[in-house]
Amino acid sequence: MSSLSDKQVDMQLDELAGWQRDGSSITKTYHFNDFIEAMSFMNQAAFYAEALEHHPQWRNMYNIVEVRLTSEDTGGITSRDIRLAKRMEHIIQPSRL
């Protein structure tokens, strides 16, 4: 798998609200109502990440989850990072209604 071009990453980020590029990674900070909601999000995302064999760098502080996605094997952002970011957005949608 190869890294996406800057143009490809920018096009994908246009569709991912709140995600931004930080060097060779994409990042987002999620804010939840409480710790349980934050952990539920992380658990759901973890199952998908495991299926992709692509694991995020993330940190939880009570109701905040900071996510950083990169593909270290290519040294850049790949379609796996984008797919995982899109799944994370899908996971939070019901809680935002």
Stockholm file with secondary structure:
# STOCKHOLM 1.0

chainA/1-97         MSSLSDKQVDMQLDELAGWQRDGSSITKTYHFNDFIEAMSFMNQAAFYAEALEHHPQWRNMYNIVEVRLTSEDTGGITSRDIRLAKRMEHIIQPSRL
#=GR chainA/1-97 SS CCCCCHHHHHHHHTTSTTCEEETTEEEEEEECSSHHHHHHHHHHHHHHHHHHTCCCEEEEETTEEEEEECBTTTTBCCHHHHHHHHHHHHHHHHHHC
#=GC SS_cons        CCCCCHHHHHHHHTTSTTCEEETTEEEEEEECSSHHHHHHHHHHHHHHHHHHTCCCEEEEETTEEEEEECBTTTTBCCHHHHHHHHHHHHHHHHHHC
//
